[in-house]
Structure formats: C-alpha cells, structure tokens
Amino acid sequence: VFHVHLRNFGDTDEIFFRDFLRANADIAERYEALKLELCKRYEFDRDAYTAAKSEFVLKFTRIAKENSK
C-alpha cells in the first residue's frame, strides 16, 4: 500500500507540520489520539476524516511557521 502526497512547488506546510510534531511529542500524541478517534467515526468517509482533522493541522502548521521566523 502506498500513500502519495502531491504538492505545488513551494508548498511546504506539510513539512512544517511534520517537523513541529517531531519536536513536540505532546502535540504528536494529541494528533495520534485525534486520528484514532476520527478513523473509527469516519471509517468509510475519507473526505469527512480529512475535514475533521483539518482544524488541528492548520492550527499547528500556523504555529510551526510562526516559530520558524
């Protein structure tokens, strides 16, 4: 099984989020718990699963980008 992410050139949000999770174990654990909860709730609805975690991802991506300045 493969999971491929395609991005526009220069779109680095996913890298900021990944690096932030690596540096903040407590936030990574919260993200894990959220994903586990949502995968049960939206087992057959990938779009709803993605939408439900978007607020969390966007919040911590923004924080990661602000902290990198």
Buried (B, 14 or more C-beta within 10 A) or exposed (E): EEEEEEEEEEEBBEEBBBBBBEEBEEBBEBBEEBBEEBEEEBEEEEEEBEEBBEEBBEEBBBBBBEEEE
